[in-house]
Amino acid sequence: MSVESTGSGPGLLVIVATVIGLGVVAQILADRFQVPSVLFLIVSGIVVGPVGIGLLNPASFGGALSAIVGLSVAIIVFEGAFHLKLSKLREAPSAQIKLVTIGAAVSLVGTAVTVRYALGTEWDLAFLIGALLVATGPTVITPILSVVAVRDRVEAALETEGIVNDVTAAILAVVMFEVVVLTEGAAFEFNEFLSEFITKLGTGLFVGMLVAGAVWYVLRHVDLSRGNAPQNARLLVLVGALVAYAGADFFAKEAGIAAVATAGMLLGNADLPYEEKIEEFKGDITLVVLSFVFIILAALLHPADLFSLGLGGVAVVVVVALIVRPLGVMLSTTGDRFDWGERLFMSFVGPRGIIPASVATLFAFQLQNRGLNQAATTLVGTVFLVIVVTVVLEGGFARHIAEYLNVIPMRVIIVGGGKVGRALAERLEDRGENVVIVENDETIIETARDAGFTVHRGDGTDTEVLRAAGADNARIVVAATGDDDANLLVAQLADSKFDVDTIIARANNPDNVDAFEDLGVRTISSSMATAWAIDNVIERPALSNWMTELGRAGDVQEIEVTSENHIGKTIEELDDELPSGCLIALVGRDGDTQVPNENFTLQKGDHITFLGRKDAVREAIDLCHPPA
């Protein structure tokens, strides 16, 4: 990696306009094809850089390039820290906490050890690279999850990991950068390192808190002009990020990242006025600086930087993606609600992106300024190689991985998180359904989340709330509140606004059942359901007890026959293929349901009801209705 002049080229104005233009185009293409924008940004930088057509020459920025990249990184880190909400962390399941602690530690150590022995680097540089590659980041994870509709618990875990580890990686990298600088050409002195680190971290924390406090005070207590208040608030927060970075760096070199991370976390959790407007503005600014960092990074790289890594570079990518990442995920999700397919999906979808590339670029400039050119080349080359391979392969094949592992279920939305809603959610989740509860009562939300359920906060009678909860991808919507008017409205919205296969409403008042059904809503009367349950206990006690335990030992499931291998077979022939412990109870065809005899021949579209042990019923379902 080098920023030395490579000859004359376009003026600085043309270069800046080119970078911004390419960044916008890359973002449009990323939205169009639903892949991380980093891929298009890197390709753009290579194409227009010195290695490509030579339109973009980073040398034109001269000595200012390092400062510009530094300020860009400050905005990127601030943006990530601003989204790190403590309330979300408190609500996070144990697996999410373990992903950002145990998982991050496994990634740091595993990557460092791999780099040390695969590339023969010193331990300090190996741990610097390991620290940077801890981060996945929402800018590369979110585009993947917008295409691959995994269960909410998987999505929440990956997004939380990305947001938290963005900040973690940046701070870890600052620590390791200090070690690299202090040990180059001299014996490592722990006391010197500790003194330097405490000074820089302390400076960063102090400046970050000071700036965050000043911004908060102005936004809360100063009249920013009623007409332009949102605009002034946005600009004040942006200036605060830049001042925090520059101020900390002025007093202690490399303290700026800790400062902007501190300021971002504090302001992001301070309940600021105009917060939505601030987030929108910051998002737009971040896209511009992301474009600059990634395109400049790609333009600075030469193929020789990557080829010089040789087979060692390939080994690093393979071990990081296929061994270190899965190990961290498996250790972090042990004993949680994730099934094996979900754990494997999370293991093989962890692309690196924004923070590793931007901070690596910044540190590479600083290493070059200290004459550590080989360290700078190894740092950027390794980080760049891991980013490209993981984004291209894991981002590009994420849907195929999810389909192969069968982790893209349709959603079941239950509006109402009371006792009825939670009991139903527990039974459905135990059968493998992707259940989302919609509730707006804070006490009920907390109770449901403590029980491990995915809860979307909001009023289920609002179309946008249902859409945000995933109604566009819902197979079943159940209106289970204690308010019949609300249940009827939910059912009507699900029918008129969303293409939902099954809509069911709870009728608390039996007098409302006829009115519900006259409107075409499938209705369950609370009083009648209780009467049926009591009758079952009296007349069919054994069956009633077994049915009550459904999802624990036994199961009853109705599926459509879609397997071409079983269409045209008789019940007797199918029965011979079913696992032990599973029976065919009913077969439905054209609205007529019957207990079939052994000569009944299956046709496409028939519905079979299986009854038996849970594992046997699951196997029978996969046999007759295999995953798409």
Beta strands, then each sheet from edge to edge (+ up, - down):
strand 1: 411-415
strand 2: 434-439
strand 3: 454-457
strand 4: 474-479
strand 5: 502-507
strand 6: 522-525
strand 7: 554-560
strand 8: 582-589
strand 9: 592-594
strand 10: 607-613
sheet 1: 3+ 2+ 1+ 4+ 5+ 6+
sheet 2: 7+ 10- 8+ 9-
end
